Amino acid sequence: MRRDIRVFLIVCLAAFIASFVIQTLFQSVLGGEKSAWGGNPGWQREIAFWNVGMSLIVLQTLRLNDDRFAIAVTRGCTLLFLLLGVNHAFAFTQTPSAYFHWPPLILNAVGFAYGLKLLLAWRNR
């Protein structure tokens, strides 16, 4: 697997693990008090479980070390970065006092840009 794709997938894995920690250990503070969406342990646990599943997919992709499979997972993760970033942008613009949203907005934008750069380079090779 190309080094740049491996690095991107490791970044994705770190993002999924960080989100799991935030959605489980810090759900009342970050999700409840500082988010435009408010807290709800049920949906926050579901997001955390979803992050466990995505972590497993990325981990297996890294282990398999197959470029074609890695590009497929990179496409999915890049799209997720875009969709999650847009979702946080809407929340932040609608409720500017909910400052929880700006860090994931920026991180998702960076992840999207990095993933898009990789995908365009892969396509043009």
N, CA, C and O atoms as CSV, one atom per row, in Angstrom:
chain,resi,resn,atom,element,x,y,z
A,1,MET,N,N,0.854,-1.179,0.000
A,1,MET,CA,C,0.000,0.000,0.000
A,1,MET,C,C,0.895,1.236,0.000
A,1,MET,O,O,1.908,1.296,0.696
A,2,ARG,N,N,0.491,2.209,-0.795
A,2,ARG,CA,C,1.257,3.450,-0.838
A,2,ARG,C,C,1.287,4.108,0.542
A,2,ARG,O,O,0.324,4.057,1.307
A,3,ARG,N,N,2.423,4.721,0.822
A,3,ARG,CA,C,2.620,5.337,2.145
A,3,ARG,C,C,1.587,6.438,2.418
A,3,ARG,O,O,1.071,6.526,3.532
A,4,ASP,N,N,1.278,7.274,1.424
A,4,ASP,CA,C,0.336,8.373,1.649
A,4,ASP,C,C,-1.074,7.857,1.959
A,4,ASP,O,O,-1.788,8.447,2.770
A,5,ILE,N,N,-1.466,6.769,1.319
A,5,ILE,CA,C,-2.777,6.185,1.614
A,5,ILE,C,C,-2.778,5.572,3.010
A,5,ILE,O,O,-3.754,5.701,3.750
A,6,ARG,N,N,-1.682,4.907,3.365
A,6,ARG,CA,C,-1.562,4.317,4.713
A,6,ARG,C,C,-1.667,5.411,5.777
A,6,ARG,O,O,-2.366,5.240,6.776
A,7,VAL,N,N,-0.983,6.522,5.569
A,7,VAL,CA,C,-1.037,7.634,6.536
A,7,VAL,C,C,-2.467,8.165,6.645
A,7,VAL,O,O,-2.960,8.401,7.748
A,8,PHE,N,N,-3.127,8.350,5.508
A,8,PHE,CA,C,-4.514,8.828,5.530
A,8,PHE,C,C,-5.406,7.874,6.323
A,8,PHE,O,O,-6.219,8.316,7.135
A,9,LEU,N,N,-5.260,6.582,6.093
A,9,LEU,CA,C,-6.098,5.612,6.806
A,9,LEU,C,C,-5.782,5.579,8.302
A,9,LEU,O,O,-6.677,5.353,9.118
A,10,ILE,N,N,-4.539,5.799,8.662
A,10,ILE,CA,C,-4.184,5.888,10.088
A,10,ILE,C,C,-4.834,7.123,10.707
A,10,ILE,O,O,-5.311,7.072,11.840
A,11,VAL,N,N,-4.854,8.230,9.968
A,11,VAL,CA,C,-5.537,9.449,10.437
A,11,VAL,C,C,-7.031,9.153,10.622
A,11,VAL,O,O,-7.629,9.563,11.617
A,12,CYS,N,N,-7.626,8.443,9.664
A,12,CYS,CA,C,-9.046,8.068,9.777
A,12,CYS,C,C,-9.284,7.214,11.015
A,12,CYS,O,O,-10.240,7.438,11.757
A,13,LEU,N,N,-8.418,6.243,11.232
A,13,LEU,CA,C,-8.542,5.371,12.408
A,13,LEU,C,C,-8.474,6.193,13.690
A,13,LEU,O,O,-9.265,5.981,14.609
A,14,ALA,N,N,-7.538,7.122,13.752
A,14,ALA,CA,C,-7.420,7.995,14.934
A,14,ALA,C,C,-8.683,8.834,15.113
A,14,ALA,O,O,-9.133,9.039,16.241
A,15,ALA,N,N,-9.257,9.321,14.016
A,15,ALA,CA,C,-10.480,10.128,14.098
A,15,ALA,C,C,-11.650,9.294,14.624
A,15,ALA,O,O,-12.420,9.764,15.461
A,16,PHE,N,N,-11.783,8.067,14.140
A,16,PHE,CA,C,-12.871,7.206,14.609
A,16,PHE,C,C,-12.704,6.851,16.082
A,16,PHE,O,O,-13.684,6.818,16.827
A,17,ILE,N,N,-11.485,6.588,16.501
A,17,ILE,CA,C,-11.234,6.266,17.911
A,17,ILE,C,C,-11.508,7.489,18.783
A,17,ILE,O,O,-12.126,7.371,19.841
A,18,ALA,N,N,-11.047,8.666,18.342
A,18,ALA,CA,C,-11.294,9.898,19.111
A,18,ALA,C,C,-12.787,10.168,19.229
A,18,ALA,O,O,-13.270,10.545,20.297
A,19,SER,N,N,-13.509,9.979,18.147
A,19,SER,CA,C,-14.957,10.191,18.189
A,19,SER,C,C,-15.621,9.207,19.147
A,19,SER,O,O,-16.535,9.578,19.884
A,20,PHE,N,N,-15.167,7.961,19.140
A,20,PHE,CA,C,-15.704,6.973,20.077
A,20,PHE,C,C,-15.506,7.453,21.517
A,20,PHE,O,O,-16.436,7.406,22.322
A,21,VAL,N,N,-14.310,7.909,21.835
A,21,VAL,CA,C,-14.013,8.378,23.196
A,21,VAL,C,C,-14.900,9.565,23.558
A,21,VAL,O,O,-15.465,9.612,24.651
A,22,ILE,N,N,-15.021,10.520,22.642
A,22,ILE,CA,C,-15.848,11.705,22.905
A,22,ILE,C,C,-17.307,11.305,23.111
A,22,ILE,O,O,-17.962,11.796,24.030
A,23,GLN,N,N,-17.819,10.410,22.255
A,23,GLN,CA,C,-19.232,10.025,22.322
A,23,GLN,C,C,-19.548,9.130,23.519
A,23,GLN,O,O,-20.717,8.982,23.876
A,24,THR,N,N,-18.544,8.537,24.141
A,24,THR,CA,C,-18.811,7.691,25.309
A,24,THR,C,C,-18.391,8.373,26.615
A,24,THR,O,O,-19.202,8.498,27.533
A,25,LEU,N,N,-17.157,8.804,26.704
A,25,LEU,CA,C,-16.657,9.340,27.969
A,25,LEU,C,C,-17.043,10.790,28.226
A,25,LEU,O,O,-17.200,11.196,29.378
A,26,PHE,N,N,-17.196,11.573,27.162
A,26,PHE,CA,C,-17.456,13.007,27.328
A,26,PHE,C,C,-18.798,13.426,26.747
A,26,PHE,O,O,-18.992,14.595,26.414
A,27,GLN,N,N,-19.719,12.489,26.622
A,27,GLN,CA,C,-20.976,12.792,25.937
A,27,GLN,C,C,-21.801,13.857,26.633
A,27,GLN,O,O,-22.449,14.654,25.954
A,28,SER,N,N,-21.808,13.908,27.937
A,28,SER,CA,C,-22.654,14.907,28.600
A,28,SER,C,C,-22.068,16.305,28.475
A,28,SER,O,O,-22.812,17.275,28.326
A,29,VAL,N,N,-20.749,16.422,28.533
A,29,VAL,CA,C,-20.123,17.739,28.463
A,29,VAL,C,C,-20.076,18.238,27.021
A,29,VAL,O,O,-20.608,19.307,26.718
A,30,LEU,N,N,-19.452,17.482,26.139
A,30,LEU,CA,C,-19.269,17.950,24.762
A,30,LEU,C,C,-20.545,17.815,23.947
A,30,LEU,O,O,-20.939,18.749,23.248
A,31,GLY,N,N,-21.182,16.676,24.031
A,31,GLY,CA,C,-22.386,16.467,23.241
A,31,GLY,C,C,-23.588,17.206,23.789
A,31,GLY,O,O,-24.433,17.670,23.024
A,32,GLY,N,N,-23.674,17.319,25.093
A,32,GLY,CA,C,-24.852,17.912,25.700
A,32,GLY,C,C,-24.787,19.407,25.881
A,32,GLY,O,O,-25.655,20.138,25.405
A,33,GLU,N,N,-23.763,19.860,26.567
A,33,GLU,CA,C,-23.701,21.266,26.960
A,33,GLU,C,C,-23.155,22.191,25.877
A,33,GLU,O,O,-23.548,23.356,25.809
A,34,LYS,N,N,-22.264,21.697,25.038
A,34,LYS,CA,C,-21.558,22.568,24.110
A,34,LYS,C,C,-21.929,22.322,22.647
A,34,LYS,O,O,-21.266,22.836,21.747
A,35,SER,N,N,-22.966,21.551,22.410
A,35,SER,CA,C,-23.389,21.210,21.057
A,35,SER,C,C,-24.752,21.826,20.758
A,35,SER,O,O,-25.589,21.969,21.649
A,36,ALA,N,N,-24.963,22.186,19.506
A,36,ALA,CA,C,-26.271,22.693,19.090
A,36,ALA,C,C,-27.326,21.591,19.158
A,36,ALA,O,O,-28.522,21.877,19.217
A,37,TRP,N,N,-26.889,20.345,19.149
A,37,TRP,CA,C,-27.817,19.218,19.108
A,37,TRP,C,C,-28.265,18.750,20.489
A,37,TRP,O,O,-29.237,18.004,20.610
A,38,GLY,N,N,-27.564,19.185,21.521
A,38,GLY,CA,C,-27.917,18.723,22.865
A,38,GLY,C,C,-27.471,17.290,23.090
A,38,GLY,O,O,-26.976,16.631,22.176
A,39,GLY,N,N,-27.647,16.824,24.285
A,39,GLY,CA,C,-27.200,15.476,24.624
A,39,GLY,C,C,-28.314,14.460,24.535
A,39,GLY,O,O,-29.470,14.755,24.839
A,40,ASN,N,N,-27.964,13.284,24.124
A,40,ASN,CA,C,-28.872,12.154,24.102
A,40,ASN,C,C,-28.020,10.903,24.150
A,40,ASN,O,O,-27.452,10.503,23.133
A,41,PRO,N,N,-27.918,10.270,25.324
A,41,PRO,CA,C,-27.032,9.108,25.454
A,41,PRO,C,C,-27.301,8.007,24.428
A,41,PRO,O,O,-26.366,7.330,24.001
A,42,GLY,N,N,-28.543,7.817,24.029
A,42,GLY,CA,C,-28.873,6.772,23.065
A,42,GLY,C,C,-28.234,6.991,21.712
A,42,GLY,O,O,-27.557,6.107,21.187
A,43,TRP,N,N,-28.447,8.181,21.136
A,43,TRP,CA,C,-27.862,8.409,19.810
A,43,TRP,C,C,-26.355,8.564,19.885
A,43,TRP,O,O,-25.648,8.213,18.940
A,44,GLN,N,N,-25.851,9.087,21.002
A,44,GLN,CA,C,-24.400,9.215,21.125
A,44,GLN,C,C,-23.727,7.839,21.225
A,44,GLN,O,O,-22.638,7.637,20.688
A,45,ARG,N,N,-24.375,6.903,21.908
A,45,ARG,CA,C,-23.839,5.532,21.941
A,45,ARG,C,C,-23.870,4.912,20.551
A,45,ARG,O,O,-22.930,4.222,20.157
A,46,GLU,N,N,-24.949,5.154,19.804
A,46,GLU,CA,C,-25.026,4.610,18.445
A,46,GLU,C,C,-23.897,5.158,17.572
A,46,GLU,O,O,-23.301,4.415,16.792
A,47,ILE,N,N,-23.605,6.443,17.699
A,47,ILE,CA,C,-22.486,7.030,16.952
A,47,ILE,C,C,-21.181,6.376,17.388
A,47,ILE,O,O,-20.331,6.058,16.557
A,48,ALA,N,N,-21.027,6.178,18.689
A,48,ALA,CA,C,-19.815,5.529,19.206
A,48,ALA,C,C,-19.674,4.117,18.643
A,48,ALA,O,O,-18.581,3.718,18.242
A,49,PHE,N,N,-20.765,3.359,18.610
A,49,PHE,CA,C,-20.714,1.995,18.069
A,49,PHE,C,C,-20.388,2.017,16.581
A,49,PHE,O,O,-19.642,1.166,16.096
A,50,TRP,N,N,-20.937,2.972,15.864
A,50,TRP,CA,C,-20.648,3.115,14.440
A,50,TRP,C,C,-19.154,3.372,14.239
A,50,TRP,O,O,-18.553,2.851,13.300
A,51,ASN,N,N,-18.558,4.174,15.119
A,51,ASN,CA,C,-17.129,4.444,15.037
A,51,ASN,C,C,-16.297,3.193,15.298
A,51,ASN,O,O,-15.222,3.038,14.720
A,52,VAL,N,N,-16.771,2.312,16.147
A,52,VAL,CA,C,-16.074,1.043,16.368
A,52,VAL,C,C,-16.073,0.225,15.074
A,52,VAL,O,O,-15.049,-0.341,14.691
A,53,GLY,N,N,-17.228,0.169,14.407
A,53,GLY,CA,C,-17.316,-0.554,13.144
A,53,GLY,C,C,-16.397,0.019,12.076
A,53,GLY,O,O,-15.708,-0.730,11.384
A,54,MET,N,N,-16.381,1.334,11.936
A,54,MET,CA,C,-15.506,1.967,10.953
A,54,MET,C,C,-14.034,1.760,11.316
A,54,MET,O,O,-13.194,1.597,10.431
A,55,SER,N,N,-13.725,1.765,12.599
A,55,SER,CA,C,-12.346,1.504,13.027
A,55,SER,C,C,-11.908,0.110,12.596
A,55,SER,O,O,-10.783,-0.082,12.134
A,56,LEU,N,N,-12.797,-0.851,12.749
A,56,LEU,CA,C,-12.484,-2.223,12.344
A,56,LEU,C,C,-12.251,-2.309,10.830
A,56,LEU,O,O,-11.322,-2.983,10.385
A,57,ILE,N,N,-13.087,-1.630,10.043
A,57,ILE,CA,C,-12.909,-1.622,8.585
A,57,ILE,C,C,-11.553,-1.025,8.216
A,57,ILE,O,O,-10.832,-1.589,7.393
A,58,VAL,N,N,-11.204,0.104,8.813
A,58,VAL,CA,C,-9.927,0.748,8.504
A,58,VAL,C,C,-8.768,-0.121,8.973
A,58,VAL,O,O,-7.778,-0.266,8.256
A,59,LEU,N,N,-8.875,-0.691,10.150
A,59,LEU,CA,C,-7.809,-1.555,10.680
A,59,LEU,C,C,-7.580,-2.760,9.770
A,59,LEU,O,O,-6.437,-3.106,9.474
A,60,GLN,N,N,-8.653,-3.395,9.330
A,60,GLN,CA,C,-8.533,-4.531,8.414
A,60,GLN,C,C,-7.925,-4.100,7.078
A,60,GLN,O,O,-7.136,-4.835,6.484
A,61,THR,N,N,-8.293,-2.919,6.614
A,61,THR,CA,C,-7.736,-2.405,5.364
A,61,THR,C,C,-6.228,-2.217,5.498
A,61,THR,O,O,-5.473,-2.578,4.595
A,62,LEU,N,N,-5.796,-1.661,6.607
A,62,LEU,CA,C,-4.365,-1.488,6.847
A,62,LEU,C,C,-3.661,-2.840,6.913
A,62,LEU,O,O,-2.560,-2.997,6.387
A,63,ARG,N,N,-4.286,-3.796,7.548
A,63,ARG,CA,C,-3.688,-5.115,7.692
A,63,ARG,C,C,-3.590,-5.847,6.355
A,63,ARG,O,O,-2.591,-6.514,6.084
A,64,LEU,N,N,-4.626,-5.725,5.516
A,64,LEU,CA,C,-4.639,-6.408,4.223
A,64,LEU,C,C,-3.617,-5.829,3.243
A,64,LEU,O,O,-3.102,-6.539,2.379
A,65,ASN,N,N,-3.329,-4.534,3.389
A,65,ASN,CA,C,-2.271,-3.895,2.602
A,65,ASN,C,C,-2.516,-3.998,1.089
A,65,ASN,O,O,-1.582,-4.224,0.319
A,66,ASP,N,N,-3.768,-3.831,0.675
A,66,ASP,CA,C,-4.148,-3.923,-0.732
A,66,ASP,C,C,-4.564,-2.544,-1.232
A,66,ASP,O,O,-5.495,-1.943,-0.697
A,67,ASP,N,N,-3.876,-2.041,-2.258
A,67,ASP,CA,C,-4.143,-0.683,-2.763
A,67,ASP,C,C,-5.586,-0.485,-3.230
A,67,ASP,O,O,-6.204,0.530,-2.909
A,68,ARG,N,N,-6.122,-1.438,-3.979
A,68,ARG,CA,C,-7.474,-1.262,-4.516
A,68,ARG,C,C,-8.510,-1.211,-3.392
A,68,ARG,O,O,-9.424,-0.387,-3.429
A,69,PHE,N,N,-8.371,-2.074,-2.409
A,69,PHE,CA,C,-9.288,-2.051,-1.270
A,69,PHE,C,C,-9.094,-0.762,-0.470
A,69,PHE,O,O,-10.061,-0.154,-0.012
A,70,ALA,N,N,-7.836,-0.354,-0.307
A,70,ALA,CA,C,-7.539,0.877,0.446
A,70,ALA,C,C,-8.147,2.099,-0.226
A,70,ALA,O,O,-8.625,3.004,0.459
A,71,ILE,N,N,-8.136,2.142,-1.549
A,71,ILE,CA,C,-8.731,3.277,-2.262
A,71,ILE,C,C,-10.246,3.285,-2.061
A,71,ILE,O,O,-10.841,4.350,-1.900
A,72,ALA,N,N,-10.866,2.121,-2.068
A,72,ALA,CA,C,-12.321,2.049,-1.831
A,72,ALA,C,C,-12.662,2.584,-0.444
A,72,ALA,O,O,-13.617,3.347,-0.294
A,73,VAL,N,N,-11.906,2.199,0.553
A,73,VAL,CA,C,-12.148,2.679,1.918
A,73,VAL,C,C,-11.809,4.166,2.009
A,73,VAL,O,O,-12.489,4.909,2.717
A,74,THR,N,N,-10.780,4.604,1.312
A,74,THR,CA,C,-10.422,6.031,1.285
A,74,THR,C,C,-11.559,6.855,0.694
A,74,THR,O,O,-11.853,7.946,1.183
A,75,ARG,N,N,-12.197,6.346,-0.347
A,75,ARG,CA,C,-13.355,7.053,-0.924
A,75,ARG,C,C,-14.458,7.231,0.127
A,75,ARG,O,O,-15.009,8.320,0.291
A,76,GLY,N,N,-14.762,6.147,0.828
A,76,GLY,CA,C,-15.809,6.220,1.844
A,76,GLY,C,C,-15.462,7.176,2.972
A,76,GLY,O,O,-16.302,7.966,3.404
A,77,CYS,N,N,-14.229,7.107,3.448
A,77,CYS,CA,C,-13.812,7.991,4.542
A,77,CYS,C,C,-13.786,9.452,4.095
A,77,CYS,O,O,-14.152,10.340,4.865
A,78,THR,N,N,-13.358,9.708,2.857
A,78,THR,CA,C,-13.334,11.071,2.335
A,78,THR,C,C,-14.750,11.638,2.256
A,78,THR,O,O,-14.983,12.791,2.616
A,79,LEU,N,N,-15.681,10.833,1.788
A,79,LEU,CA,C,-17.080,11.271,1.741
A,79,LEU,C,C,-17.610,11.534,3.152
A,79,LEU,O,O,-18.319,12.516,3.372
A,80,LEU,N,N,-17.274,10.671,4.104
A,80,LEU,CA,C,-17.704,10.899,5.487
A,80,LEU,C,C,-17.137,12.201,6.038
A,80,LEU,O,O,-17.848,12.951,6.706
A,81,PHE,N,N,-15.855,12.479,5.762
A,81,PHE,CA,C,-15.273,13.748,6.211
A,81,PHE,C,C,-16.067,14.927,5.658
A,81,PHE,O,O,-16.343,15.884,6.381
A,82,LEU,N,N,-16.436,14.861,4.372
A,82,LEU,CA,C,-17.213,15.941,3.762
A,82,LEU,C,C,-18.580,16.079,4.436
A,82,LEU,O,O,-18.959,17.175,4.848
A,83,LEU,N,N,-19.311,14.987,4.548
A,83,LEU,CA,C,-20.669,15.039,5.104
A,83,LEU,C,C,-20.669,15.473,6.570
A,83,LEU,O,O,-21.502,16.281,6.980
A,84,LEU,N,N,-19.746,14.942,7.351
A,84,LEU,CA,C,-19.683,15.306,8.774
A,84,LEU,C,C,-19.259,16.760,8.942
A,84,LEU,O,O,-19.769,17.462,9.816
A,85,GLY,N,N,-18.332,17.210,8.112
A,85,GLY,CA,C,-17.907,18.611,8.171
A,85,GLY,C,C,-19.041,19.566,7.838
A,85,GLY,O,O,-19.231,20.574,8.518
A,86,VAL,N,N,-19.795,19.247,6.788
A,86,VAL,CA,C,-20.938,20.086,6.413
A,86,VAL,C,C,-21.977,20.097,7.535
A,86,VAL,O,O,-22.557,21.141,7.835
A,87,ASN,N,N,-22.207,18.954,8.144
A,87,ASN,CA,C,-23.174,18.879,9.246
A,87,ASN,C,C,-22.749,19.766,10.413
A,87,ASN,O,O,-23.578,20.466,10.995
A,88,HIS,N,N,-21.467,19.741,10.756
A,88,HIS,CA,C,-20.975,20.598,11.838
A,88,HIS,C,C,-21.000,22.075,11.418
A,88,HIS,O,O,-21.233,22.949,12.253
A,89,ALA,N,N,-20.765,22.353,10.145
A,89,ALA,CA,C,-20.833,23.746,9.671
A,89,ALA,C,C,-22.245,24.302,9.828
A,89,ALA,O,O,-22.423,25.430,10.288
A,90,PHE,N,N,-23.243,23.519,9.449
A,90,PHE,CA,C,-24.627,23.960,9.630
A,90,PHE,C,C,-24.939,24.205,11.104
A,90,PHE,O,O,-25.545,25.218,11.453
A,91,ALA,N,N,-24.528,23.282,11.965
A,91,ALA,CA,C,-24.804,23.433,13.397
A,91,ALA,C,C,-24.116,24.683,13.952
A,91,ALA,O,O,-24.701,25.425,14.740
A,92,PHE,N,N,-22.876,24.904,13.534
A,92,PHE,CA,C,-22.120,26.048,14.053
A,92,PHE,C,C,-22.703,27.366,13.547
A,92,PHE,O,O,-22.763,28.335,14.304
A,93,THR,N,N,-23.129,27.425,12.297
A,93,THR,CA,C,-23.688,28.677,11.783
A,93,THR,C,C,-25.074,28.961,12.364
A,93,THR,O,O,-25.454,30.121,12.523
A,94,GLN,N,N,-25.824,27.913,12.679
A,94,GLN,CA,C,-27.148,28.109,13.269
A,94,GLN,C,C,-27.072,28.462,14.743
A,94,GLN,O,O,-27.920,29.194,15.254
A,95,THR,N,N,-26.054,27.942,15.432
A,95,THR,CA,C,-25.898,28.206,16.861
A,95,THR,C,C,-24.424,28.517,17.143
A,95,THR,O,O,-23.693,27.645,17.613
A,96,PRO,N,N,-23.978,29.744,16.862
A,96,PRO,CA,C,-22.556,30.086,17.039
A,96,PRO,C,C,-22.049,29.912,18.471
A,96,PRO,O,O,-20.847,29.746,18.678
A,97,SER,N,N,-22.926,29.946,19.444
A,97,SER,CA,C,-22.485,29.757,20.834
A,97,SER,C,C,-22.148,28.294,21.132
A,97,SER,O,O,-21.529,27.997,22.154
A,98,ALA,N,N,-22.546,27.391,20.258
A,98,ALA,CA,C,-22.242,25.969,20.438
A,98,ALA,C,C,-20.863,25.700,19.845
A,98,ALA,O,O,-20.732,25.113,18.771
A,99,TYR,N,N,-19.851,26.140,20.566
A,99,TYR,CA,C,-18.489,26.106,20.034
A,99,TYR,C,C,-17.891,24.714,19.925
A,99,TYR,O,O,-16.776,24.567,19.425
A,100,PHE,N,N,-18.593,23.702,20.376
A,100,PHE,CA,C,-18.128,22.323,20.189
A,100,PHE,C,C,-17.939,22.004,18.700
A,100,PHE,O,O,-17.104,21.169,18.351
A,101,HIS,N,N,-18.696,22.652,17.836
A,101,HIS,CA,C,-18.729,22.265,16.427
A,101,HIS,C,C,-17.539,22.745,15.606
A,101,HIS,O,O,-17.239,22.154,14.568
A,102,TRP,N,N,-16.857,23.797,16.039
A,102,TRP,CA,C,-15.791,24.295,15.172
A,102,TRP,C,C,-14.599,23.354,15.078
A,102,TRP,O,O,-14.059,23.225,13.980
A,103,PRO,N,N,-14.133,22.673,16.154
A,103,PRO,CA,C,-13.002,21.740,15.951
A,103,PRO,C,C,-13.323,20.594,14.980
A,103,PRO,O,O,-12.522,20.325,14.086
A,104,PRO,N,N,-14.486,19.901,15.128
A,104,PRO,CA,C,-14.743,18.848,14.141
A,104,PRO,C,C,-14.984,19.402,12.739
A,104,PRO,O,O,-14.707,18.717,11.754
A,105,LEU,N,N,-15.489,20.620,12.631
A,105,LEU,CA,C,-15.659,21.243,11.318
A,105,LEU,C,C,-14.303,21.377,10.632
A,105,LEU,O,O,-14.148,20.992,9.473
A,106,ILE,N,N,-13.334,21.918,11.344
A,106,ILE,CA,C,-11.990,22.115,10.777
A,106,ILE,C,C,-11.315,20.771,10.502
A,106,ILE,O,O,-10.740,20.576,9.431
A,107,LEU,N,N,-11.379,19.848,11.455
A,107,LEU,CA,C,-10.732,18.546,11.277
A,107,LEU,C,C,-11.335,17.769,10.113
A,107,LEU,O,O,-10.614,17.127,9.348
A,108,ASN,N,N,-12.650,17.827,9.982
A,108,ASN,CA,C,-13.288,17.140,8.861
A,108,ASN,C,C,-12.946,17.801,7.530
A,108,ASN,O,O,-12.793,17.110,6.522
A,109,ALA,N,N,-12.825,19.119,7.510
A,109,ALA,CA,C,-12.439,19.817,6.277
A,109,ALA,C,C,-11.023,19.421,5.856
A,109,ALA,O,O,-10.761,19.196,4.675
A,110,VAL,N,N,-10.121,19.337,6.822
A,110,VAL,CA,C,-8.748,18.921,6.526
A,110,VAL,C,C,-8.737,17.468,6.035
A,110,VAL,O,O,-8.059,17.145,5.059
A,111,GLY,N,N,-9.483,16.602,6.708
A,111,GLY,CA,C,-9.565,15.203,6.285
A,111,GLY,C,C,-10.127,15.068,4.883
A,111,GLY,O,O,-9.636,14.262,4.093
A,112,PHE,N,N,-11.153,15.849,4.564
A,112,PHE,CA,C,-11.738,15.821,3.223
A,112,PHE,C,C,-10.719,16.281,2.178
A,112,PHE,O,O,-10.564,15.642,1.138
A,113,ALA,N,N,-10.031,17.382,2.453
A,113,ALA,CA,C,-9.052,17.904,1.494
A,113,ALA,C,C,-7.924,16.899,1.261
A,113,ALA,O,O,-7.501,16.683,0.126
A,114,TYR,N,N,-7.450,16.297,2.328
A,114,TYR,CA,C,-6.371,15.304,2.222
A,114,TYR,C,C,-6.843,14.085,1.433
A,114,TYR,O,O,-6.134,13.609,0.546
A,115,GLY,N,N,-8.028,13.579,1.747
A,115,GLY,CA,C,-8.566,12.425,1.036
A,115,GLY,C,C,-8.809,12.730,-0.432
A,115,GLY,O,O,-8.497,11.913,-1.298
A,116,LEU,N,N,-9.364,13.901,-0.716
A,116,LEU,CA,C,-9.625,14.290,-2.103
A,116,LEU,C,C,-8.318,14.387,-2.890
A,116,LEU,O,O,-8.250,13.944,-4.037
A,117,LYS,N,N,-7.293,14.957,-2.284
A,117,LYS,CA,C,-5.974,15.051,-2.925
A,117,LYS,C,C,-5.453,13.656,-3.265
A,117,LYS,O,O,-4.949,13.433,-4.366
A,118,LEU,N,N,-5.569,12.729,-2.337
A,118,LEU,CA,C,-5.119,11.353,-2.588
A,118,LEU,C,C,-5.910,10.702,-3.718
A,118,LEU,O,O,-5.338,10.050,-4.591
A,119,LEU,N,N,-7.206,10.881,-3.693
A,119,LEU,CA,C,-8.055,10.247,-4.709
A,119,LEU,C,C,-7.791,10.817,-6.093
A,119,LEU,O,O,-7.776,10.075,-7.076
A,120,LEU,N,N,-7.583,12.128,-6.181
A,120,LEU,CA,C,-7.269,12.731,-7.480
A,120,LEU,C,C,-5.904,12.268,-7.986
A,120,LEU,O,O,-5.727,12.026,-9.180
A,121,ALA,N,N,-4.947,12.149,-7.078
A,121,ALA,CA,C,-3.620,11.654,-7.479
A,121,ALA,C,C,-3.704,10.195,-7.938
A,121,ALA,O,O,-3.030,9.803,-8.891
A,122,TRP,N,N,-4.522,9.401,-7.268
A,122,TRP,CA,C,-4.701,7.997,-7.637
A,122,TRP,C,C,-5.343,7.898,-9.025
A,122,TRP,O,O,-4.942,7.074,-9.847
A,123,ARG,N,N,-6.321,8.732,-9.269
A,123,ARG,CA,C,-7.026,8.712,-10.545
A,123,ARG,C,C,-6.118,9.121,-11.701
A,123,ARG,O,O,-6.235,8.595,-12.807
A,124,ASN,N,N,-5.219,10.056,-11.439
A,124,ASN,CA,C,-4.351,10.588,-12.491
A,124,ASN,C,C,-3.024,9.843,-12.642
A,124,ASN,O,O,-2.144,10.289,-13.379
A,125,ARG,N,N,-2.878,8.734,-11.962
A,125,ARG,CA,C,-1.591,8.018,-12.050
A,125,ARG,C,C,-1.461,7.236,-13.305
A,125,ARG,O,O,-0.440,6.583,-13.523
